[in-house]
Amino acid sequence: MSIKQLLIEANAIQLGVKEQDWQRVITLAAQPLVTQGYIEASYCQAVINNTLAHGAYYVFDEGIAIPHARPECGVIKDCFSLVVLDQPIAFQGSEKADIVILFGATSSDDHIEAGLRAIVEWLDNPQTMAKLRAATQRQQVVEIL
C-alpha cells in the first residue's frame, strides 16, 4: 500500500495546524493513528522520548520532519500521518519544519521503505513541497501525492 493510500485509510491528513510546541505536534500527528488502531497511545511518548534522548535527527533542511520510534514501541500496523503547520517550528533545537510526517513501521518492510522513498522524492521536488504547503483541503493533498 502506498503512503497516499495509508494516509487516506487512516484519515491522517491535517492541514493549517497552528501549533508552536513540537511535542504537541507529535501528539497531534499520532492521534488519528491511535484512533484508527494503527499505533498504541504509548508510541507517541516513545517518539517524544526518542527525540529528547537523541535529538531531532529526523528534521531535514527542506523543512520536513519525519519523527518515528522503533516498532516495538507500539506499532500495530504500518502507518503514516501528515501534518502541515501554518508556521515552521523547531523540534528540540533542530532546524525548523512545517511538514511533519509521523510514521510507524511493524518492521523494515517494503511498504515503509516505499513510503520513505516517496518522501525523499518530495524533498527533491520543490514544486511538490510548495503545493503541499499551499494545500488547504485534504483532497488537494491526495491529488498532489
Secondary structure, DSSP 4 states (H G I P E B T S, - for coil): --HHHHHHHTT-EEEEE----HHHHHHHHHHHHHHTTSB-HHHHHHHHHHHHHH--TTEETTTEE-----GGGTBSS-EEEEEEEEEEEESTT--EEEEEEEEE-SSS-HHHHHHHHHHHHHHT-HHHHHHHHH--SHHHHHHH-
